[in-house]
Amino acid sequence: MYFKYPELLFALFLLIIPIIVHLFQLRKFQKEDFTNVRFLKKISRQTRKSSRLKKWLVLTSRLLALAFLIFAFAQPYLPASSKAFETKSSLIYLDNSFSMQATGQRGQLLPAAIQNLLENLPQEENLNLLTNDEEYLNIEATEIRNILQNLDYTATPIEFENLKLRAENFFQENPADEMELVILSDLQQNSGFPAKPDAENFNFRLVPYQPKNISNISLDSTFIAERNLENISLKVQLSTSASREEQIPVSIMAGDELLGKSAVKFSENNQAEVVFTLPNGPIDNGRIEIEDTGLQYDNELFFSISKIVKIKAALISENSDSFLKRIYTEPEFELVVFPFAGIDYNQLSGSQLIILDEMEEISPSLSTILQKRMDEGAIVVLIPSVNAEITSYNAFLRNSGAPTFETLQSEERKITNIGFEHPLYASVFEEQVENFEYPSVQSYFSLNRPGSPVLQFQDNAPFLTQSDRLFIFTSALGSKIGNFQQSPIVVPTFYNMGRMALQSRKIYYEIGKNNSIDISVTSENDEVVHITSEEENFIPQQQSFSEKIQINTSEIPTVAGNYQIEYKTENVGHLSYNYDRSESELNYLDPENLENVQIFANISEYFESTNAVRQITALWKWFVIFALLFLIVEMLLLKYLK
């Protein structure tokens, strides 16, 4: 037995007072002899004996009543186990990703988890709650309840390592004898939850919420498959998590206007495609819809098709039949060609892409205007000549902060290494190619440093490298020097260089990704670009150039939909944002296969288990009852015992 206020037990010494008083009252009587009292002597002896017994009984009951009363004030209790004395720090993680829209035994998983928490949260404790996108630490129970009632789904999934790091940071700041991370999640496989998580620093408690039905249809993506002067072919890709025999209707809208409707049937691999043929022209506030009872967030796909903004490209070359003329064509590019001796600097000043095709010398005046155009956001591509004047090349390169040329190497080299992660090839290859017919060159220039290689030779020396807005080839591209012009990667390489000169707007962007978008406006003073909708108005990160403003959206917006681009209160275009579709896969881990994790059927079971080992049985009420009982006994003794 333990006491909450053990210092009050010193009051037991006060019990000596009634003992002293009692002993004082029990002093001996003096004998007196009387005549003719023989009969009374026997009665007198009996009376003294009964009086003494009564006083001892009264003393005992009085001492017990006072003792039990003192014990009651000291508040005795019995712990259920030794853990009742340990300090505890708990962190609850509630998964509010879109996969928690799936339906379980009690409806959608997230509302069911929230309701379970609301029914079982302690009433008088400060709580710590993590969600995918927020932290609520040391919050009062009433405030946590308000937070839970207003909690919504988020487009931000969380991986296990990130969750573990956040938990470790919390427990470092809030150490205790026992530390627990309580996870309420559907355990998607893409979360990276390991089969045996490291439970060295804190314990894992898992309450799995998994759906009873994993059937879901997802609108995965859409893109322009073909575009001509009259029509646009928009291809829509769908997937399903379970085999389906019936056809699924798909609608395409522009605002409230129905542009088309079709039906798709899924193949054996649970994939489907549908193509909508639309009139060529801008489409604002586009939306593709399906009806599905699975996850709701992937039943809509927003898109916007903007009018084509031509990229002004300048080619400085003596080759009248340059292969580049067949790459930079209408309607995406407006190409002008200058001979070496006839460069129009006025036109060059308005070009967003400038290609120097095997010039033997770069004059100081040309170097100056190239540097100015790069500062203003243009892309410059340098293809060296085998007869290049290295001094003039290097003067330009040094001013640009780029690697400089050294010596011409006259030996054959194959181009074997492709930077698959580089923005030039990010959307070109579905997978990394190894059995590739590698192009080769007969000679190349070595560089003093590699820069940021895009294409490399087999010894990792750069064939194409990037320095900010400047792309540098280390070899000429003529047919006498090599066969790069015949390589399959020549078109995407130069085409995507041109697209980087002006980041044309995609038909949609993914929320949470780093999206760089160019807005073709003439920047003036401190005017900024706004992105607006009916509910939102925010200013993205942006950088102003002479002929465009480059905006960057990563953390905003957070809600999928169609948005307007406003500049000086005027609508200058539209943007569409969609959620990442990784949450639509509905592949789950089996909780029974996990180790180092204590699993509970529901959150109520967790709290009951926690409370059971930390249960403390208070005994003070019993001591009060016994104190009253002995007071009653004392009164009865005083009244009825003679």
NUZA-958333 format. One record per residue (C-alpha): x, y, z. Coordinates in steps of 0.5 Angstrom, whole numbers, plus 500, padded with zeros to 3 digits. Example, Ala and Ser with C-alpha at 12.3 -4.5 7.8 and 13.67 -1.06 7.14 Angstrom:
// residues 2
X=525 Y=491 Z=516
X=527 Y=498 Z=514
// end
This chain:
// residues 642
X=500 Y=500 Z=500
X=502 Y=507 Z=498
X=500 Y=514 Z=501
X=500 Y=520 Z=496
X=501 Y=525 Z=502
X=505 Y=520 Z=507
X=508 Y=526 Z=511
X=501 Y=526 Z=514
X=502 Y=520 Z=518
X=506 Y=524 Z=523
X=499 Y=526 Z=526
X=499 Y=519 Z=529
X=503 Y=521 Z=534
X=497 Y=525 Z=536
X=494 Y=518 Z=538
X=498 Y=519 Z=545
X=494 Y=524 Z=547
X=487 Y=520 Z=548
X=492 Y=515 Z=551
X=494 Y=519 Z=557
X=487 Y=522 Z=558
X=485 Y=515 Z=559
X=490 Y=513 Z=564
X=489 Y=519 Z=568
X=482 Y=517 Z=568
X=484 Y=510 Z=570
X=487 Y=512 Z=577
X=486 Y=507 Z=583
X=480 Y=508 Z=588
X=482 Y=508 Z=595
X=478 Y=503 Z=600
X=474 Y=505 Z=605
X=470 Y=500 Z=610
X=463 Y=501 Z=612
X=459 Y=496 Z=617
X=453 Y=493 Z=614
X=455 Y=493 Z=607
X=457 Y=486 Z=606
X=452 Y=485 Z=600
X=454 Y=492 Z=597
X=461 Y=490 Z=597
X=460 Y=485 Z=591
X=456 Y=490 Z=587
X=461 Y=495 Z=588
X=467 Y=490 Z=585
X=463 Y=488 Z=579
X=461 Y=495 Z=578
X=468 Y=497 Z=578
X=470 Y=492 Z=573
X=465 Y=493 Z=568
X=467 Y=501 Z=568
X=474 Y=499 Z=567
X=472 Y=495 Z=561
X=468 Y=500 Z=558
X=473 Y=505 Z=558
X=478 Y=501 Z=555
X=473 Y=499 Z=549
X=472 Y=506 Z=548
X=479 Y=508 Z=548
X=480 Y=503 Z=543
X=475 Y=505 Z=538
X=477 Y=512 Z=539
X=484 Y=511 Z=537
X=482 Y=507 Z=531
X=477 Y=512 Z=529
X=483 Y=517 Z=529
X=488 Y=513 Z=526
X=483 Y=511 Z=520
X=482 Y=518 Z=519
X=489 Y=520 Z=519
X=490 Y=515 Z=514
X=484 Y=517 Z=510
X=487 Y=524 Z=510
X=494 Y=521 Z=507
X=490 Y=518 Z=501
X=493 Y=511 Z=501
X=492 Y=507 Z=494
X=494 Y=501 Z=491
X=498 Y=501 Z=484
X=496 Y=495 Z=479
X=503 Y=494 Z=477
X=510 Y=498 Z=478
X=509 Y=501 Z=471
X=504 Y=506 Z=475
X=510 Y=509 Z=478
X=514 Y=511 Z=471
X=513 Y=517 Z=467
X=510 Y=516 Z=460
X=510 Y=520 Z=454
X=505 Y=519 Z=448
X=505 Y=521 Z=441
X=499 Y=519 Z=437
X=500 Y=519 Z=429
X=493 Y=520 Z=425
X=494 Y=518 Z=418
X=490 Y=523 Z=414
X=492 Y=521 Z=407
X=487 Y=520 Z=401
X=487 Y=513 Z=402
X=484 Y=513 Z=409
X=477 Y=515 Z=404
X=477 Y=508 Z=403
X=471 Y=504 Z=407
X=471 Y=500 Z=413
X=466 Y=497 Z=418
X=464 Y=503 Z=420
X=464 Y=508 Z=414
X=470 Y=512 Z=411
X=477 Y=510 Z=415
X=479 Y=517 Z=417
X=472 Y=519 Z=420
X=472 Y=512 Z=424
X=479 Y=513 Z=427
X=477 Y=520 Z=429
X=470 Y=518 Z=432
X=474 Y=513 Z=436
X=479 Y=518 Z=438
X=474 Y=523 Z=441
X=470 Y=517 Z=444
X=476 Y=515 Z=448
X=481 Y=521 Z=449
X=483 Y=522 Z=456
X=479 Y=528 Z=459
X=484 Y=532 Z=463
X=491 Y=530 Z=460
X=495 Y=535 Z=455
X=495 Y=531 Z=448
X=500 Y=530 Z=443
X=498 Y=529 Z=436
X=501 Y=528 Z=429
X=498 Y=528 Z=422
X=501 Y=528 Z=415
X=502 Y=535 Z=415
X=501 Y=538 Z=422
X=503 Y=537 Z=429
X=499 Y=539 Z=435
X=504 Y=538 Z=441
X=502 Y=539 Z=449
X=495 Y=541 Z=447
X=489 Y=541 Z=452
X=484 Y=535 Z=451
X=478 Y=540 Z=449
X=482 Y=544 Z=444
X=485 Y=537 Z=441
X=477 Y=535 Z=440
X=476 Y=541 Z=436
X=482 Y=540 Z=432
X=480 Y=533 Z=430
X=473 Y=535 Z=429
X=475 Y=540 Z=423
X=481 Y=535 Z=421
X=481 Y=534 Z=413
X=484 Y=530 Z=408
X=491 Y=532 Z=406
X=495 Y=531 Z=399
X=501 Y=530 Z=403
X=503 Y=523 Z=404
X=508 Y=521 Z=410
X=514 Y=516 Z=409
X=515 Y=511 Z=415
X=522 Y=514 Z=416
X=520 Y=521 Z=416
X=515 Y=519 Z=421
X=520 Y=516 Z=425
X=524 Y=522 Z=425
X=519 Y=527 Z=427
X=517 Y=522 Z=433
X=525 Y=522 Z=435
X=525 Y=529 Z=435
X=519 Y=529 Z=440
X=521 Y=524 Z=445
X=528 Y=528 Z=445
X=525 Y=534 Z=448
X=520 Y=530 Z=452
X=523 Y=524 Z=455
X=520 Y=519 Z=460
X=521 Y=512 Z=463
X=516 Y=510 Z=457
X=515 Y=513 Z=450
X=510 Y=510 Z=445
X=508 Y=512 Z=438
X=501 Y=510 Z=437
X=500 Y=509 Z=430
X=493 Y=510 Z=427
X=494 Y=508 Z=419
X=491 Y=504 Z=414
X=499 Y=501 Z=413
X=499 Y=503 Z=405
X=505 Y=499 Z=402
X=508 Y=505 Z=399
X=509 Y=508 Z=406
X=515 Y=504 Z=407
X=513 Y=501 Z=414
X=518 Y=496 Z=415
X=517 Y=489 Z=417
X=521 Y=490 Z=424
X=521 Y=497 Z=426
X=527 Y=499 Z=430
X=524 Y=500 Z=437
X=530 Y=502 Z=441
X=528 Y=509 Z=443
X=521 Y=508 Z=443
X=515 Y=503 Z=443
X=511 Y=502 Z=437
X=503 Y=501 Z=438
X=499 Y=500 Z=432
X=492 Y=501 Z=431
X=490 Y=499 Z=424
X=484 Y=501 Z=420
X=484 Y=497 Z=413
X=478 Y=497 Z=409
X=473 Y=492 Z=407
X=473 Y=493 Z=400
X=479 Y=495 Z=396
X=475 Y=496 Z=389
X=477 Y=503 Z=387
X=478 Y=507 Z=380
X=483 Y=512 Z=379
X=483 Y=517 Z=374
X=491 Y=517 Z=373
X=493 Y=522 Z=368
X=491 Y=526 Z=361
X=496 Y=529 Z=356
X=495 Y=531 Z=349
X=497 Y=525 Z=344
X=496 Y=529 Z=338
X=495 Y=536 Z=336
X=494 Y=539 Z=329
X=491 Y=546 Z=326
X=484 Y=543 Z=327
X=484 Y=538 Z=333
X=487 Y=536 Z=340
X=487 Y=529 Z=341
X=487 Y=528 Z=349
X=488 Y=521 Z=352
X=486 Y=520 Z=359
X=489 Y=514 Z=363
X=485 Y=510 Z=368
X=486 Y=504 Z=373
X=482 Y=500 Z=377
X=485 Y=496 Z=384
X=480 Y=490 Z=382
X=478 Y=487 Z=376
X=471 Y=490 Z=373
X=467 Y=487 Z=367
X=462 Y=493 Z=366
X=464 Y=499 Z=362
X=465 Y=506 Z=366
X=463 Y=512 Z=363
X=468 Y=518 Z=363
X=466 Y=525 Z=362
X=470 Y=531 Z=360
X=468 Y=538 Z=362
X=470 Y=546 Z=361
X=467 Y=549 Z=366
X=459 Y=547 Z=366
X=460 Y=545 Z=359
X=460 Y=538 Z=357
X=465 Y=537 Z=352
X=464 Y=530 Z=351
X=463 Y=523 Z=354
X=465 Y=516 Z=353
X=465 Y=509 Z=356
X=472 Y=505 Z=358
X=473 Y=498 Z=359
X=479 Y=495 Z=363
X=484 Y=490 Z=360
X=486 Y=484 Z=364
X=492 Y=489 Z=367
X=486 Y=493 Z=370
X=488 Y=499 Z=365
X=484 Y=503 Z=361
X=485 Y=509 Z=356
X=480 Y=513 Z=352
X=481 Y=519 Z=347
X=477 Y=525 Z=347
X=478 Y=529 Z=340
X=477 Y=537 Z=342
X=477 Y=543 Z=337
X=484 Y=546 Z=337
X=484 Y=552 Z=342
X=485 Y=554 Z=349
X=481 Y=550 Z=354
X=480 Y=554 Z=361
X=477 Y=550 Z=367
X=477 Y=543 Z=364
X=475 Y=537 Z=368
X=475 Y=530 Z=367
X=470 Y=526 Z=371
X=468 Y=519 Z=373
X=463 Y=516 Z=378
X=466 Y=511 Z=383
X=464 Y=509 Z=390
X=472 Y=508 Z=392
X=476 Y=513 Z=394
X=473 Y=520 Z=392
X=479 Y=524 Z=391
X=481 Y=521 Z=384
X=475 Y=521 Z=381
X=476 Y=528 Z=378
X=482 Y=530 Z=374
X=483 Y=538 Z=372
X=486 Y=541 Z=366
X=487 Y=547 Z=362
X=490 Y=548 Z=355
X=493 Y=554 Z=354
X=494 Y=557 Z=347
X=501 Y=556 Z=344
X=506 Y=561 Z=345
X=512 Y=561 Z=340
X=519 Y=561 Z=343
X=523 Y=565 Z=339
X=530 Y=561 Z=337
X=536 Y=564 Z=333
X=541 Y=559 Z=330
X=548 Y=562 Z=328
X=550 Y=558 Z=323
X=554 Y=557 Z=316
X=550 Y=551 Z=315
X=544 Y=552 Z=310
X=541 Y=545 Z=311
X=542 Y=544 Z=319
X=539 Y=539 Z=322
X=536 Y=544 Z=327
X=532 Y=547 Z=322
X=528 Y=540 Z=322
X=527 Y=541 Z=330
X=525 Y=548 Z=331
X=519 Y=548 Z=327
X=512 Y=552 Z=327
X=508 Y=552 Z=331
X=512 Y=552 Z=337
X=518 Y=555 Z=335
X=520 Y=561 Z=331
X=527 Y=560 Z=328
X=531 Y=565 Z=325
X=538 Y=563 Z=322
X=544 Y=568 Z=322
X=550 Y=567 Z=318
X=557 Y=568 Z=322
X=558 Y=575 Z=319
X=551 Y=577 Z=319
X=548 Y=577 Z=326
X=542 Y=582 Z=327
X=543 Y=584 Z=334
X=536 Y=587 Z=335
X=533 Y=580 Z=333
X=538 Y=577 Z=337
X=536 Y=581 Z=343
X=529 Y=578 Z=343
X=531 Y=571 Z=342
X=529 Y=566 Z=348
X=534 Y=561 Z=345
X=541 Y=562 Z=342
X=545 Y=557 Z=338
X=552 Y=558 Z=336
X=553 Y=552 Z=331
X=561 Y=551 Z=330
X=563 Y=558 Z=330
X=570 Y=559 Z=330
X=571 Y=565 Z=334
X=566 Y=569 Z=339
X=567 Y=576 Z=338
X=567 Y=581 Z=345
X=560 Y=584 Z=342
X=557 Y=577 Z=341
X=559 Y=575 Z=348
X=557 Y=581 Z=351
X=550 Y=580 Z=348
X=550 Y=573 Z=350
X=551 Y=574 Z=357
X=546 Y=579 Z=357
X=541 Y=575 Z=354
X=542 Y=569 Z=359
X=542 Y=574 Z=365
X=535 Y=575 Z=362
X=533 Y=568 Z=362
X=535 Y=566 Z=355
X=538 Y=559 Z=354
X=545 Y=559 Z=350
X=547 Y=553 Z=346
X=555 Y=552 Z=344
X=557 Y=547 Z=339
X=564 Y=548 Z=338
X=568 Y=548 Z=331
X=574 Y=543 Z=331
X=578 Y=550 Z=328
X=575 Y=554 Z=334
X=579 Y=560 Z=337
X=580 Y=557 Z=344
X=582 Y=564 Z=347
X=575 Y=567 Z=345
X=571 Y=561 Z=347
X=574 Y=561 Z=354
X=573 Y=569 Z=355
X=566 Y=568 Z=354
X=566 Y=562 Z=358
X=569 Y=565 Z=364
X=565 Y=571 Z=364
X=559 Y=566 Z=364
X=562 Y=562 Z=370
X=562 Y=556 Z=366
X=568 Y=551 Z=365
X=573 Y=553 Z=359
X=576 Y=549 Z=354
X=583 Y=546 Z=354
X=586 Y=542 Z=348
X=583 Y=538 Z=342
X=583 Y=530 Z=343
X=583 Y=527 Z=337
X=581 Y=520 Z=339
X=574 Y=516 Z=338
X=570 Y=516 Z=344
X=563 Y=513 Z=345
X=557 Y=517 Z=349
X=555 Y=512 Z=354
X=552 Y=515 Z=360
X=546 Y=519 Z=360
X=543 Y=523 Z=365
X=536 Y=520 Z=366
X=535 Y=525 Z=372
X=537 Y=531 Z=368
X=531 Y=535 Z=366
X=532 Y=534 Z=359
X=531 Y=527 Z=359
X=526 Y=527 Z=365
X=520 Y=525 Z=361
X=524 Y=522 Z=355
X=525 Y=515 Z=358
X=520 Y=510 Z=362
X=526 Y=507 Z=364
X=534 Y=507 Z=364
X=536 Y=504 Z=358
X=543 Y=500 Z=357
X=542 Y=496 Z=351
X=543 Y=502 Z=347
X=547 Y=504 Z=340
X=551 Y=509 Z=343
X=553 Y=515 Z=338
X=561 Y=516 Z=338
X=565 Y=522 Z=336
X=572 Y=522 Z=333
X=575 Y=528 Z=337
X=573 Y=533 Z=342
X=575 Y=538 Z=347
X=577 Y=537 Z=354
X=575 Y=541 Z=359
X=578 Y=544 Z=366
X=572 Y=542 Z=370
X=566 Y=538 Z=368
X=560 Y=542 Z=370
X=554 Y=539 Z=371
X=554 Y=533 Z=366
X=548 Y=531 Z=361
X=552 Y=526 Z=357
X=558 Y=523 Z=358
X=563 Y=519 Z=354
X=565 Y=512 Z=357
X=571 Y=515 Z=361
X=566 Y=520 Z=364
X=569 Y=526 Z=361
X=563 Y=531 Z=359
X=560 Y=531 Z=352
X=554 Y=535 Z=354
X=555 Y=539 Z=360
X=550 Y=545 Z=363
X=552 Y=551 Z=367
X=546 Y=555 Z=369
X=543 Y=557 Z=362
X=549 Y=555 Z=358
X=549 Y=548 Z=355
X=556 Y=546 Z=352
X=558 Y=541 Z=347
X=565 Y=539 Z=347
X=565 Y=536 Z=340
X=562 Y=539 Z=333
X=556 Y=535 Z=331
X=558 Y=535 Z=324
X=557 Y=528 Z=320
X=565 Y=528 Z=319
X=566 Y=528 Z=326
X=561 Y=523 Z=329
X=554 Y=520 Z=328
X=550 Y=524 Z=334
X=546 Y=527 Z=329
X=543 Y=520 Z=327
X=542 Y=518 Z=335
X=535 Y=517 Z=337
X=537 Y=522 Z=343
X=539 Y=528 Z=339
X=531 Y=530 Z=338
X=529 Y=530 Z=345
X=536 Y=533 Z=347
X=535 Y=540 Z=343
X=527 Y=540 Z=343
X=528 Y=540 Z=351
X=533 Y=545 Z=351
X=528 Y=550 Z=347
X=523 Y=548 Z=351
X=527 Y=550 Z=357
X=528 Y=557 Z=354
X=520 Y=558 Z=356
X=517 Y=553 Z=360
X=511 Y=552 Z=357
X=505 Y=551 Z=361
X=503 Y=544 Z=362
X=496 Y=542 Z=362
X=496 Y=540 Z=369
X=501 Y=540 Z=375
X=502 Y=536 Z=381
X=501 Y=539 Z=388
X=507 Y=538 Z=392
X=512 Y=538 Z=387
X=517 Y=543 Z=385
X=513 Y=546 Z=379
X=517 Y=552 Z=375
X=512 Y=556 Z=370
X=514 Y=561 Z=365
X=509 Y=567 Z=364
X=510 Y=571 Z=358
X=509 Y=578 Z=360
X=513 Y=584 Z=360
X=515 Y=585 Z=367
X=514 Y=592 Z=370
X=516 Y=595 Z=377
X=514 Y=591 Z=383
X=508 Y=588 Z=380
X=507 Y=581 Z=382
X=503 Y=575 Z=379
X=497 Y=572 Z=383
X=494 Y=565 Z=383
X=487 Y=566 Z=384
X=481 Y=561 Z=385
X=474 Y=563 Z=388
X=477 Y=561 Z=395
X=484 Y=563 Z=394
X=489 Y=568 Z=392
X=496 Y=567 Z=393
X=503 Y=570 Z=391
X=507 Y=564 Z=389
X=515 Y=565 Z=389
X=517 Y=569 Z=382
X=523 Y=572 Z=379
X=522 Y=577 Z=374
X=526 Y=577 Z=367
X=525 Y=582 Z=361
X=520 Y=578 Z=357
X=517 Y=573 Z=362
X=516 Y=572 Z=370
X=518 Y=565 Z=372
X=514 Y=563 Z=378
X=515 Y=557 Z=382
X=509 Y=553 Z=386
X=511 Y=547 Z=391
X=508 Y=548 Z=397
X=502 Y=552 Z=394
X=496 Y=551 Z=392
X=494 Y=545 Z=397
X=487 Y=544 Z=394
X=486 Y=541 Z=387
X=483 Y=545 Z=382
X=483 Y=550 Z=376
X=486 Y=557 Z=378
X=487 Y=563 Z=374
X=494 Y=567 Z=373
X=493 Y=574 Z=374
X=498 Y=580 Z=373
X=496 Y=587 Z=374
X=489 Y=585 Z=376
X=488 Y=582 Z=369
X=487 Y=574 Z=367
X=493 Y=572 Z=363
X=492 Y=565 Z=363
X=490 Y=559 Z=367
X=493 Y=553 Z=371
X=491 Y=546 Z=373
X=493 Y=542 Z=379
X=492 Y=535 Z=381
X=493 Y=531 Z=387
X=499 Y=525 Z=386
X=495 Y=519 Z=385
X=500 Y=514 Z=389
X=495 Y=513 Z=394
X=490 Y=510 Z=389
X=494 Y=504 Z=389
X=491 Y=501 Z=395
X=496 Y=495 Z=397
X=496 Y=494 Z=404
X=501 Y=491 Z=409
X=499 Y=485 Z=414
X=499 Y=487 Z=421
X=500 Y=480 Z=423
X=507 Y=480 Z=420
X=510 Y=486 Z=423
X=515 Y=485 Z=429
X=517 Y=490 Z=435
X=510 Y=493 Z=434
X=504 Y=492 Z=439
X=497 Y=491 Z=435
X=491 Y=493 Z=438
X=484 Y=492 Z=435
X=482 Y=499 Z=436
X=484 Y=505 Z=440
X=479 Y=504 Z=446
X=483 Y=497 Z=447
X=489 Y=501 Z=447
X=487 Y=506 Z=452
X=484 Y=500 Z=456
X=491 Y=497 Z=456
X=494 Y=503 Z=458
X=490 Y=505 Z=464
X=490 Y=498 Z=466
X=497 Y=497 Z=468
X=497 Y=504 Z=470
X=491 Y=503 Z=474
X=491 Y=506 Z=482
X=486 Y=504 Z=487
X=485 Y=509 Z=492
X=483 Y=507 Z=499
X=482 Y=513 Z=502
X=474 Y=512 Z=502
X=475 Y=506 Z=506
X=479 Y=509 Z=511
X=473 Y=514 Z=512
X=468 Y=509 Z=513
X=472 Y=505 Z=518
X=473 Y=512 Z=522
X=466 Y=513 Z=522
X=464 Y=506 Z=524
X=469 Y=506 Z=530
X=466 Y=513 Z=532
X=459 Y=510 Z=532
X=462 Y=504 Z=536
X=464 Y=509 Z=541
X=458 Y=512 Z=541
X=454 Y=506 Z=542
X=459 Y=504 Z=548
X=458 Y=510 Z=551
X=450 Y=510 Z=551
X=449 Y=502 Z=552
X=455 Y=499 Z=556
X=454 Y=500 Z=563
// end
